């Protein structure tokens, strides 16, 4: 692979070659690098599905999440509302030893080997976390999958857990909060939720633990 310094062309060539490519730090990275609107809007031209980072641990020590990750989550919701299929990842971006393991991806794969893990990541069958665990299901659909009419007649099933106890669980549908549940140290959190008919595109879940750690599920896409 020889980069042509053309974002869209390079990304297309990587996919053609069968690489597992993802968009790193889509809005910039801590502490001072911020992308302009033109740099962010080019993501709207990427064909679905694609992988994008929503947490980059570079330069961080206490917590992996900072304001650049918050802005990455905002652009993720914007892309999802535009109908794009965007599966997310976390990345330590560990240029120093203290960053190793600061954020990680929990992958649901049938086998613990590289091909199976890469296939699952490419299908969005994972969550991004620096602490809690989270799982979503709606009928036969799971994270990264599409819920058809039969699945939509079922409730969204949320499971979350953290060794320090959970602080809150937030459900987002089509960019809007449809549930915020305080947990007060509950572990695990298990809930079945009816998704409003007004939500047409996707649902996803954010989890916070008692010590401030976070996890983001990949969406279940609605049809």
N, C-alpha and C positions, 0 to 999 in steps of 0.2 A: 504494500500500500504506500503510495506516494501522495501526500496531501497536495491539493491544488490551491489551497488557501481560499476556497469557496465553500462556505459552510454547508449549503444545501447539496452541492455536488459531492463534497467529501462524505457527507453522511449517507447519501444514496449509494456511493461506491462501497462504503463499509458494509451496508446491508446486503449489497449484491454479493460481496465476498463471504457472507455468512458470519460476520463478526457480531458479537454482542456489544453494540455501541450504545452509549447513553450520553445525554446532555448534562454536563457537569455545571455546577453553580450557575443556574440560568439567569440570575439577576445580579451576580457579583459575588464577592466573598469578603469576609471580615478581615481587617477592620475598616478599610477605606474604599475598596474597589466596588463601584456601582455601575451597572450597565445602563445605557440610555434606552429610550423607548424603542428606537429602531432596532437595537440589538435584541430586545425582548420580543418584539413583534415578529421577528423572523421565524420564531418557533411556530407561529400559526401556519407557516408554509410547509412544515414537515408533514409527510403523509403518516396517517395512523396505521398501526400503533407505533409508538416509540417510547423509549425509556428516558426518564428525567430525574435528576437528583433534587431532593427537597431538603436535605441536610448535609452540610459539608463541615467536617470537624476541624479543618485546618486552622491553626493558631489558637484554638480554644483549649482550655484546661479544665474548668469546673463543669461546664455544660456544653454539649455539642451544638445546641440550638441557639442562634442569635438572630438579629434583625434581618440578615440576608436570607436566612432560612424561612422566616415569616413571610418575606416578600416572594420567595419561591413557591410557598404554599398558595399565596394569593394568585400568582400567575397560573399555577396548576388548576385552580378552580376556574379561572377565566378560560383556559383551554378546554376544560371539560364542558363548560357551558356552551362553548362553540361547537360541541359535538365531537371533539377529538378524543381518541383513545390514548391516554397517557398513563403508563405504569411508572410508579416512582421507586427510587432507590435512595439509600443513604450511603455515605462514603466518608471514611475518616480523613482522606486526603493527607495521610500522616507523613509530613515532612520532618517530624520530630517524634521521638519515641513515646512521648506522653499522649500522642494522638491515637495510638494503635488501640483499636477496639472501642473508641469513644462513641461511635454510632455503628449500627450493624443492621443486617437484613435477616429477618426470620423467614425462611423459605419452606414452602410446602411442596416437597418433591417426593416421588415414589421411591427413589433410591438416593443414597448419599454418594453420588459421584458427579463429576463435572458436567457431563452431557445432560443429566437429569436436572441438575440445579440450574444450568443455563436455560434449558427449555422452560422451567417454571418461572424464572425471572422474566424471560421474554413474554410470558403470558400473564404477568402481574400477580402470580400466586405467591405473594410475599407481603410482609409489612416492614416498615422502617421504624427503628426504635433505638433509644439509648437506655432502656430499662424494661417497660411493661411488655407483655405479650397480648396479642389481640387476634381474634378470628371472626370472620363474618360468613353468614350463609343466608340464602333466600331460596327456599325450595332446593333445587339441585345446583343452583348457581353459587359459586364461591368468589372470593376476591379475584379480580382480574377477568371474571367471566361475565356473561350476559344473562340477565334474568328475563325469560320469555313470559308470555301471558300466564301460563300455569304456575310459574315460579312467583309471579307477582301476586297471585292469590294467597301466597303464604306470607307469614310474618318474617321480618328481618331478625335473624338470631345473632346476638352479639355475645361474645365471650371474651373477657379480659381478666388479666391477673398480674400481680406484681408482689414480690417478696416483702416490700415495705408497705403494702396496702395501697389502694387506689384513692385518688382525690376526686376525680371526675371523669365522666364519659360524655363525649359530644358526638352527635350524629349530624352530618351535613348532607343535605339533598339539594342538588342543583344550585350549589353555592350558598344555600341558606341553612341556618341552624334549625333542625326540626326536633331535636331533643338535647337537653343538657341535664345530666343527672349527677348530683353530688353523691360521692360514695362514702365519705367519712371513714376511710380506712378499710372498706370492704375488700375482701380478697377470697375467692374470685367474684367477679361481677358477671352475672348471666341474665340476659333480658331478651324478651321477644317483643318486637315492635311492629305495628302496622304502619307501613309507609303511606303517606297521604297520596291520593290520586293526582294531586297537583304536581307531584314530583315525577318528571318524565325521563330524565337523562341518567342520573347516577345517584348513588348513596355511598358515603364513606364514613369512617369513624376515627376520632381522635381520642386518645386516652392519656390521662395524667396520673402519675403516682404521687404518693404522700411526700416523697422527697424531691418532687419537681421534675422527674423524668417523664419522657413523652413517647408515644407510639402513634403511628399513622397507618391505617389500613390502606391497601389499594381499593379502588372503588369496585362495587358491583354495578355494571352498566345495565340500564333498563331499556327494554324494547316493548 
